[in-house]
Amino acid sequence: MRIRNLAILALLALVSAGAWAQATELTGAGATFPLPLYTKMFDVYAKEMGVKVNYQGIGSGGGIQQMTAQTVDFGGTDAYLDDAQLAKVPGALLHIPVVSGSVVMIYNLPGNPELVLTSEIISDIFLGNITQWNDPKIAAANPKVTLPALGIAVVRRSDGSGTTFTFTDYLVKISATWKDKVGRGTSVNWPTGVGAKGNPGVAGLVKQLPGSFGYVELIYALQNKLSFASVVNQKGKAITPSLATTALAADTALPADMRVMITNTDAADGYPIAGFTWILLYKEQNYGNRSLAKAQAVAKMVWWMTHEGQKYAEELHYAKLSPAAVAKAETLLKSLTYKGTALLK
C-alpha cells in the first residue's frame, strides 16, 4: 500500500511539474515598437518571478495574426483592432496599454543638421511630391540650415507594422490627399520609397544610406545615433520628441476599452506622432487546451508590466502610463476569466 501511495504521489508531482513548466514558459509575438522595453521587462521578470517569456518582434500585423490563430499566449500591437477585425477573432480580445512612445522622422544628411518639419513637408515627402532636400518648403522651415542638393531616399516599413499604423493615422489626420489616396493601416500601398523590415531594418538602412529619410520609434533612432526632426504640432509649435512631449500627447480622454489613437494631439506642447502600444489577451483564457496555471501566469505577468514594470520605461525612452491609463488597464485585466471565473481579484 505504501509503495502504491508513493507511486501516486510521484505521478501527481510529475503532473504538477508539467503544469508548472507550461505555466512558466509564455510565448508572445508582435510589435517591434516596444521590443527594447519588452526585452528588458521579460529579462527582469524571468529573474524575479521565474517565468520565462519568449517574445518575437515580428510586427503588429504578425502579432494580430498569431493571436487570431491562437498560437501565442499574448500579442503585441501598436495598432488597435477595429470592430471589423474584432468580429473575425475567435473570442473577446482585450487591449491592455503598456506604455506610449513616439514615432520620429529620421534622416541621414551631411553634418547632421537639426531640422524642423511641418506636417505638409512630411506628407509631401511620403507622397513623392518633395524629392530634394533643398526643396523650398524644407528650406522655409529651416532658414538657418544650408540644405544639400541631394535626393531624398524614402525608407518605410515592408512588413505589417503598428509603427506604420501610428504614422499613417497621423498622415490621414493632417493630409486630405493622403487620406483619399493612401489611407491608414498596418501596411499601405506606399506612393514611394524602399521597404525595410521592422524598426531595426528601417533604422539600419537610413544609417547606411546618405540622403535617406524614414520613420522609427524613438529608441531605435537613439540606439543608431540617427538625427531626428522636431515636428510642428497642431498648435503651431515645433516639438522635439521626448518622454515629456510624448506623455503630454497622451493627456486626453481615454475610452474604457483603451482603443484610442493620440496622434495629432491638441495638447499645446504634445508631440504629434505618438501612440500607445498594447498587449492583446483573450478575455476568456480557457482555449486551446490552456491550463489554469498558464492563464494565471499570463494575467499576473501583464499586471506586472502595467505596474512594477513601468519603472523600466523611461530609461528606454518610453512614456509611462498615466494614473488614468493604469486604472483602465486594471479594470480590463480584472475582467480576465478562466471558465468564467476571474483570474485576478
Number of C-alpha atoms within 10 A of each C-alpha: 6 7 8 9 10 11 12 12 12 12 12 12 12 12 12 13 12 12 16 16 15 16 20 19 17 20 16 21 29 31 32 28 33 27 20 16 22 23 16 14 21 20 16 16 19 14 10 9 12 12 22 18 21 16 21 19 22 19 28 32 24 21 29 25 16 18 23 19 11 16 15 18 24 23 29 36 31 29 27 26 17 9 8 8 11 15 12 9 17 13 15 11 18 24 24 29 27 27 24 26 31 31 27 27 24 26 28 22 22 10 7 11 17 13 23 21 22 20 18 14 18 20 21 17 21 21 19 14 13 19 16 17 22 18 16 12 15 21 17 13 15 16 11 11 15 11 19 13 11 15 15 22 22 22 24 26 25 17 20 23 30 30 34 29 25 26 25 24 24 25 25 20 15 18 16 13 14 21 16 10 12 17 20 20 19 23 19 17 10 17 13 15 19 14 17 18 19 26 29 17 18 25 28 17 20 26 21 10 14 16 20 21 28 28 25 26 24 25 23 24 25 14 11 13 12 19 20 27 19 19 24 21 23 19 14 11 15 20 20 21 24 19 21 16 21 30 23 21 26 27 16 14 11 15 10 13 15 19 17 16 22 25 27 23 23 17 17 16 21 30 35 34 28 30 29 30 26 26 22 25 25 23 20 20 26 16 14 8 7 15 17 16 16 21 23 18 22 23 19 14 20 21 20 14 22 22 16 11 21 18 12 18 24 15 11 17 23 28 26 23 21 14 9 12 22 19 14 18 24 17 13 19 24 15 16 22 20 18 11 12 11 16 21 14 7
